[in-house]
Amino acid sequence: MKFKFTFALPVLVVALLLFDSCTYFGFGSNQLVGEKAITPELIKKHVYYLASDALKGRNTPSAELDTAAHYIADEFKACGLQPVNDSYFQKVNLAIVNLGPDNHLKITRNGEEKSFRIKEEFTPFEITANKEVNAQIVFAGYGITAPEYNYDDYTNIDVNGKIVFVLRHEPGEEDSGSIFNGIKPTDYSNVKEKVRIAKEHGAIGVLVATDPLNHTSLTPRGFPWLSLSKNIPEDAIPMNLSFDEDLKIPVVHVGEEVINLLFGSVEKLKEIQVELDSMLNSKSFEIPDAVVSVKTSTKVKEMPTQNVVGIIVGTDPVLKDEIIIIGAHYDHVGYKKNQPDTTDIIFNGADDNASVTSGVLAIAAGFAAMKQKPKRTVLFLTFAGEEKGLLGSTAYIEKPLFPLNKTVAMLNLDMIGRNGEDTLYIIGQPQSPDLVNIIVEENKYVGMALIFNQEKNIGGSDHVSFSKKKIHSIFYHTGIHADYHRVTDNPEFINFKKAAKVARLAFRTAWNIANHKK
């Protein structure tokens, strides 16, 4: 799991019901059969294999991740899950990106051309394209279109076929009363999100500057490419999805020299930013008599990996075309290199995320044990590349195996085996209240102490990819701990009883949705 936020304090706790968690009601004995298949012992068996030293931390991509993928596929098959398009694997093509030699940024203003130096005055981001563009430039504020906050930097400005200049972060970055979730950054502060929005509005290139009002350093850091930085390890090379390459546009981080040329001074840009933050209205404008030529070059090496999939086809003639996804990522972050033999070098990732991969396998066993099969189709989906930036789930939603408009719910699990006996965070309540209501109802027969995150920031795991496509998604999570992303995240620290209870709750939730009339 890769978090991009600090978890909020609990805002709602559902009291732990005082009865034996092995006593279940609501669905009768048939439901009990499925839940009985979800045992601590089964999850323990899977965790000890997936988080073993032999799998070397399941880095994406790696031979060990492939080994884990085949293990999961074999378990899906053993549970009676069917392949999709005759395969238990969905291919995910990765692109390992290096900066090429030919990069430039030139701005012509009032007939005079100025060239800027790479690294000192501009630096390409890791999401940049292998492409050159030449166009007029438009200042587009923070580069945000956020209807839920009633905010749009692109109001009354046409950027189609143009290059945009945007500020990093978001309005009211240091204002606890900011409409953008106070001082906690939302996804709109992310450069990738700003670029996505710019492309949606038709922009062909993006210049990004650090907003000067809240930050004294305006150095254009962009990405620390190997060719530009002496101390960057080779495994820090950025990784993307290869099908993205043709869709990319040049994206560079610019410094004070570019600001001075385009706005007259840093102080002038600060004044504009003050107006943006105070009025929360678009201050975007075309910068007069300015034409930008920006070229970024990249060298791409393609490497394949895979998501692992299996389905239970629904039995209802109509509802079987609707899909419920039960998902988790099965990758982790690999191992340390060039270390002494006596050092523990493997990030085993027992909680993150072998606990949940094992939970998904146990849920599959629960469905397999049911004599009655679900009315809707249930897709079990384990993702590669979550730790590299939600790559597996992004690959799925870009090239889905089933229509997204027929996908009625996505239940995502990430880290379910630590932190107390019964506490469980449920993330995504504001976006998917109906799913939360089902979870609360089903929890009466499981007995977890549910803690709901009611904020609009929905967390850094694979459900985010689905939420961005307006698919109702919920995230089950038992919290961060001291062993998170450390070599000490080992199987012996997993609470297998707790992991099984979380898996049972997810099973009951999925079964409810799969058979719901609505």
RASULCOR-V880662 format. One line per field, one symbol per residue. ss: DSSP state (@ for helix, = for strand, . for the rest). burial: # if it has 24 or more other C-alpha atoms within 12 Angstrom, else .. A space follows every 50 residues. Layout:
ss=???
burial=???
This chain:
ss=............==.............@@@@@@@@@...@@@@@@@@@@@ ..@@@.......@@@@@@@@@@@@@@@@...=.=..=.===========. ...======..=====.=...===......=========.....==@@@. ==..........=====...................@@@.@@@@@@@@@@ ....=====........................@@@..===@@@@@@..= ====.@@@@@@@@..@@@@@@@@@@@@@@.....============.=== ============......@@@.=======.....=..........=...@ @@@@@@@@@@@@@@@@@@@.......=======..@@@..@@@@@@@@.. ...@@@=======.........=====.....@@@@@@@@@@@.....== ===.........@@@@@.....=====.............@@@..@@@@@ @@@@@@@@@@@@@@@...
burial=###...#......#......##.#......##########.######### ###.########.##############.######...############. ..#######......#.##.##########################.... #####.###..############.....###..################. #.###########....########.#.........######.##..### #########.###..#..##.###.##..########..########### ...###########....#################..........##### ####################.##########################..# ##.#.##############.#########.##..##.############# #################.#.##########..#########.######## ###############...
